C-alpha cells in the first residue's frame, strides 16, 4: 500500500492546537529550537514518490517517457496532483456524475476518450467554475471563444455553463484544431496557448508535436498535466486515493421542460415547477439572471431534478469506473 496522506494528519493537528490557544488568548510558549530533541528517522511520516512509467498511451499514441525532460515533466505534474488531495479527490467524485454525460458526446464526435481529461484539469469538473480571466464552465471557454463555437453568452444566458452544449462546442474546437495539427497533444497545447501561437511555434521550431516545443511554462506543463490526470484517474488507489462508491457524486435524473417564451421571474417559475430558485440555478447553471427576455423566441431546455435525485438515501447509485472505488 502506498501512503500519501499520513503527513496531513500531523499538520491538521498542529493547526488545531495553534487555533485553540489563539482563540483563548493564551500565549503559546514555544521551546527554543536548540532544546527541541532531534527526531530519529523512524519518527518521520512516510512520503512516497509516485511511480513514473517508462511509457504510456494518450489518445491512442504511445508517449515515450525515457527522455529525461519528459520523465521529469510528468514527475512534476504527477507529484503535484498526487499530493493536492482536495482537488484530485473532488475531480474523482465529480467524474462519476459528469463522465457519463461527457464521454458519449466525445465519442459521437470522433474525439478520443482521453480528451475528457482536458475538462478535468481545466475545471476540476465544476460546471460553475469561473477563472480570474473569466473563462467559464467545465471546459473553461472565454466568452468570445464560446460565441465563436456556437454558444450563447450574455447577461441572461451563458451556455458555457451547460455541460452538454459546452462539451459539444469543445468537440468543435478540438476537431478543428486536429485538422490543423494532426496530433492530439498539439490540440491540447492549443487549448491552453491558442492555435495561432502553437502553429507559429511548430513552424518556427521546426517540429511536429507540442511535446517537443519550447513554450511558456504553463503551456509546456499542460500536456503533462493531462498525462498525470489520466494516470491517477485510471488507477487512483495506486496513488493513495481511497474512495467508496457511496462517496462518489451520483448522476442525477431530471424531467425536462422547454421554454420558448420570455420568463418574467425565474423564482416564480421555479416555484410553479415544485422547486426553488437555488435548485433551478444549481442544475441549470446557464441561467444567469432572475429573468429571461427571450425576444427571439428561442427554445431552452430546463432540467428539473426528480425528488429522488435530490435525496442521497433515494437516488440511484452507480459507479462509472470500478477502479475508482475500494468496495
N, C-alpha and C positions, 0 to 999 in steps of 0.2 A: 504494500500500500504506500503510495506517495503522499507525503504530508506537506500541504501548502498553507495551512490555516492556523497551526498551533500558536505561532508568534502573535497573532492578532488578539488572543485572549489576554495575554500579559499587557498589551498596550491598552486595551479597553479597561482592564482593572486599574491600571495606573491613572488613567484619565478620571475614572470614577472616584478614586481616593482623593486626587487633587481637587476635583469639583466639590467634594464633601467639605473639605477644610475651607475652601474659598467661600462656600455658602454659609458656613457658621461663623466666619470672621476670624477664625483661629489662624495663627501663623504656623505654617508647617516648617518645623525645624529640619534642615537638611544636613545629612552627615557630610563633612568635608570630603572631597574626592580622595584625599590621601588616606582617609580612615576607612574607606569602603573596601571590604575584603574582595580579592580577585576571585572571579568565578572560574571553576575548572571547566575543561572542555565539555564534559558531560552535562553541565548545567545549562548550556545554551539550547534554545529551541532549534529544531532541525529545519533547515531551509534547503529545499531540493530544486535543482535547476531542471527545467523542462527538457525532455529528450528531443533533440532536433534530428529528424530523419535525414538519410543520405539523399533522398529524392522524394517527390510526391507528385500527384497529378492535380491539375487545376484546369477546368473546362476541357477535359479530355486530352490535355497535353502534359507530358512529363516535364517536371521542373527539376533540373539537376542542381542539387544543393552542395556539391563537392567544392565549388568555387568558394573561397574564403569569404568574399564580400557578401555573397548570397546567404551563406550559412549564418554569418554574424547579423545580417539584417533581419532574418527570420528569428534568430535567437532573441534579438532585442524586442521584437513585437510579441513573440510568444511568452517571454518572461514578463513583459508588462501586462498582458492580458490575463495570464495565469494568476498574477498577484493583485490585479484590480478586481477583487472579488465581487463587489457590488454590481458594477455594470455588466460583468460577464454573467453573473447569476441572473440578473434581470433579462438579459438577452436570451438565455436558455429558457426561462419561464415563458417569456412572451412568444418565443418561436413556436411553442405548441399551439398558440392561438393564431398566429399570422402566417406560418409556413403553409398551412392548408389553403390559405387564400392566395398567397403569392406564387407558390410553386406551379400550380396549374396554368396561371397566366404566362409565366415564363415559358413553360413547355409549349403552350398553344402558339406562342410567337417565335418558337425556334431559338430561344435564348438558353444557353446551358444552365443546368440546375445550380452550378457553383456561383453564378452571378447573384444568387439570392443573398450571399454573404455581404454583398455591397450594401444592401439595405441595413444589414445588421451593424456594420461598422459606421454607417452614416448616422443612424438614429437610435441605436440600441433597440430597434423595433418599437419605438414610441411614436404612435401615429400623430401625436400633437407636438412633436419636437420642433423647436424653433431655435436656430443658431443665432449668435450675435450679428452675423451678416445677413439675417433674415431669410435664410434657407429654411424651408418648412416641410414637415411630413416625414413619412417613412424613408423616402428617397431623397429628402433634403434638396428639393428644387428651389432655385432662386425664382422670384416672381416672374421675371422676364423669360427665363428658360421654361418655366411651367407653361406660360402662354404660348411660347414657340412650339411646344409639343402638345398643344391642344387642350390645355387645362384652363378653366375659368378661374380667374384670380381677381377679386375686387373686395370691397368692404363688406359685402353681404355673403358672398360665396367664394370659397377658396378650395378648389379641388385638389390642391397639393396634399390636403389632409384627408382625402378619400383614398383608403388603401387600394381599392380596386382600380380607380381611374388613374391614380398616381403610378401604379405598377404598370398599367398599360402604356402610360406616357414614358416611363423609364425604358420599357421594351423598345419603343420607337427610337429613343435616343441611342440605346445600346446597339440596335441593328444598324442604324445609320453610321455609327462610329465603326462598327465591324466592317461594313462595306468599304470604309476608308482605309483601315489598317490591316485587316485580315488576321488579327490575333486578339484574344480577349484581354490579355494583360495590358496592351496598349489602349484598349477600350476603357478599362478600369482607370488607367492613369489619366485619360482624357476626362473622365467623370470628375476627377479631382482638379486637374490642372487646366482643363479646357482643350478642345480639339485643335484650335489654332496653335497653341503652344506645343502640344505633343507632335503635331505634324511638322512644325518648323524644326523642332529639335531632332526628330528622327532623320530629317534631311541633312541638317547641319552636322550632326554627329555620325552620320553615315552608318546607322544601324537599323535593324528591322523590328526590334522589340523593345518595349519600355523597360524590360528587365536590365537592359544594357545602357540606358540613358542616365546621364548625369543631370539631375533636375533639382529644384528646390527640395529641401529636406522632407517637407510634408508629402510631396508627391512621390518622392523616391520610397518613402515608407509605406505608401498606400497599398501597393500590390502585395507587400509582405504582411500587412495587416489582414488582408483578405486570406492569405495562406494560413496565418496564425489562427484566425477565427474558424476557418474550415477544420483545422486540426482539432481544436478544442470542441467544436460542436459535433464532430463525428465521434469523439470518444471523451466526453468531459470527465469521466471517472479517472482516466489516466492522468488528469491534471488536478486531481484532488476535489472535484466538484461532486457532491453527493446530494442528489435530489430524489424525492419520492414522487410518484405520479400525482399524488394529491397536492403537491406543491407547484405543479405546472399551472399556468393560466389556461383555462379551458376555452375552446371555441364557443361562440355564442350563437343561439338560434334567434332568428328575427322573423317578424312579418313585415312586409314591405308596403309602403303607402306612397303612391305617386302624387306629386303636387305640380300642377301646371298653371296655377293662378298665383297672384300675389298673396303673401301671408302677412297680415297686419301685425300680428303679435304671436311669435313662436311660443312663449309661455302658455298663452291661452290655447293655442293649437295643441301643444303637448298634453295639457290637462284633458282636452277632449279625447285624446288617444289613450288616456289612462296612465300617463307617466308625468314626470315633472320636467322642467326646463333643463336641469342639470343632467338628467338621464338622456334627454334628447341630444344635448351637446356632446356628452361623453361618447355616444355611439354614432354620432354624425358630426365629427369634428370639422367637416367642411362648412357647416353653418357658422357664420362669423358675426352675426348680429341678432337682435331680437325681432327683426322683421325681414321680409323678402319682397322687394318691389316687383321683380319678375315682369318687367314691362314687355318682354318679347314672348311671353307665354311658354318658356322653356319647361320641359318636364324634368323634375328632380325625383329621385327615389330616396325616401326617408326610411331608415331602419328603426323599427320599434322592437326592442328586445322582449322576448317572451318572459313571463313571470318566472318560470323555472330557471331560465338562464341567469336571472338576477339573484338566484339563491344557490350558495355553494352546496347545500345539502340536497338540492333537487336538480342541479344542472347535470347534463350528460357528461360522463367522464371519458376521455380518450387520450391516448399517448401517440403523438405523431412519430416519434423515433424512440424505440425501446432502449437504445444506447444512452438516452438522457437520464434514465432513472435506475434506481437500485432495487426496486421491488418488482 
